[in-house]
Amino acid sequence: MYSEDELKEQEKEFSTVLTYVFMPIFILTVIGAYFVGNSKGYIEKEYKEANEYSFSGVVYEKEIEGGEGYRFPHYLFLNSGIRWQVSSELYDKIEIGDSVVKKSKSDSVYYYKKGRQIIIEDQNLYLRNRYLEKLKEK
């Protein structure tokens, strides 16, 4: 068994190692992640991937994950195998049997209701604005 003095000495050594080795590594990692996440190339790639993503299908199931309420994620399950997250307001408007379409090279998602009503949602607004702001900087 270690004596109390030896334990205190080991604790001091551990805190020294933590302070002088691991903290700088952690701080440099956070700084690096910040710069990579805000680089023009990364933001452009993220936006273009979201913009080119396309799918379509008919809603066959709706689910609120984690419980009831507007704060929990709301999902639509499409017959094409897509699980699509929507806002709570849109979730309440969409019914089983409605169609959902997102075309490639488009930021809009179209929700076709059975009664011929179409709801259009700008899905990539945040990514597009972030991308355009980055383009203006240079």
Summary of the structure (lengths in Angstrom):
residues: 138
radius of gyration: 24.4
end to end distance: 63.6
largest distance: 79.9
contacts: 333
relative contact order: 0.13
helix: 48%
strand: 24%
